[in-house]
């Protein structure tokens, strides 16, 4: 019986004790965007001495990868559903990774979309903080323009050196092939293989592991009814620094005196769709909290979203007042 293979980033500890997840201490190898899982399985078979981690957003890719791992009876592979930046910053402590592999990332060829590309100076800096000295960074692409952009990014970063005489090679017969790679080669496209490694230049860790805050809790009094509050929802978005919260829709519970506000909270490196609950505890008294549907993480962004919601309700009526809150962000007391 194999241990659990697939995990969700929002349900793992930040940072994650990978030796416990794998059941042993071993070098940790990461493939970002494993797609069909061919390279990941080949890597795990080639490196039985290592713990191999694959990260993907796509649920179909996660299912395909899990099936391949189970069929190959590999006990040294774990899969995580996450954005690559979230996995690196939140789940990996500094100097955790021994190798990172990025195979044929989306090139986002349109100029207006290129800010979405994974490889950037910021990403390389983040990766440098999570890789050990001497750790490998391998990137493959068949997109000529993206290859030039990757080469430029790598040339400009102070934290990596090429393991080859040139920035990239156009042949690599030692690596496990991805399904996409085999198709590209069969169609005559040139693949670019970057083989770099982390040097000993210190990389300032400006990417701290996100901190979890207490579950947010606000109690306030207002002469408004729950129906009156509901008719005015949702409030305008709120932003503070790189954190943004938008309130999408409000829903009224059919079984109890409660409103549920769907909200989207974006903060580096995490984005969450959450439910914020306004519950009437007794006439004139309301409790605002984070609904636990979807297992949200109570981050600073969530605190900001609930603090703003509470302030908005207080502002609806001059007789409203804050009774209690455990939010770290100060809520202006208005009466």
Secondary structure, DSSP 8 states (H G I E B T S, - for coil): -----EEEGGGS-SS--HHHHHTS---EEEEES-TTSHHHHHHHHH-TTSEEEEEES-HHHHHHHHHHHHHHT-SSEEEEES-HHHIIIII--TT-EEEEEEES-----SGGGGGG-S-SHHHHHHHHHHEEEEEEEEEEE--HHHHHHHHHHHHH-SSEEESSSSS-BS--SSS---HHHHHHHHTT---EEEEEEE-SS-----S---------EEEEE-SS-HHHHHHH-----EEETTEEEEEEEEEE-SSSSEEEEEEEEEETTEEEEEEEEEEEEETTEEEEEE--TT-----HHHHHHHHHHHHHHHHT-TT-EEEEE--SS------
